[in-house]
């Protein structure tokens, strides 16, 4: 009986060792597969057709020049364009490789409003994002490439100087301008105070008046990228409001936007509305809570969120 127990113990030890060996082999295979699956810029360059000219179109050069000026104005030496190298025209296979490349955790990305330098973050995706935020960011970047980069798109490599050192990004463009780059696409120019406008009708028998407020997000080169806002209108006779209505809007190129509004007081001494507005770049997400009528932002990325009320008097 004792001999049987001893034999059983030996068998158990051997089984554990064999199982551990299998696990080690599986782990090693998984690591090898992960390493093999990693896409590099050199892999992408193999799927790019050289162009006859290494000069970017005038529209792209203008955007580069204006972006450089704005970066110098707001970020000083924290981020500057150090160089541009035209690679060529991307192939369909190259587009698929691009989705993996620009979302790789070792690729650089930026977020924030350059008009508020304290909001700007620059670094590797894996350093800036973790957990669900990382998943959201990577999916948003893949969606941007899927939506915008086609087989007639050109590619260039941009070298950047930052306060933490030099790095490169892959930038997609066509004759009309820049389509996507993790730095250009992640940063915005935005006046967080927003803009406002009111009706100015001086007629003797005014029956309505309105007030509009909106926020604008711009690309680094200055052109509009998105906008979110609302407009409230009241209808009145004398000093008494008889009705009120409100409208809202929100959109952003290569990003996400939400807008909601409702009238909370439509008759009496004044009209009143509530508004919930938000815009963000692809690496973040927005949600609307109907119970407290607010839009909120989650994750990381450039964003503006504005929730509030507005009262309008005759």
Protein Blocks (a to p, Z undefined) as FASTA:
>chain_A
ZZmmmmmmmmmmmmmmmmmmmmmmmmmmmmmmmmmmpccfklmmmmcccdfbfcdcfklm
mmmmmmmmmmmmmnommbccfbdcdfbjcdfklmmmmmmmmmpfkbccdedjfklmmlpc
cddfklmpgcjllmmmmmmmmmmmmmmmcfkbccdddddddfkbccdddddddfkbcfbd
fklmmpccddfkbpadddddfbfbdcbdcdddddddddfkopafbdcddddddddehjac
fbdcdddddddehiadddddddfbfghjbdcdddddddddfkbccdddfklopaddehjd
ddddddddddddZZ
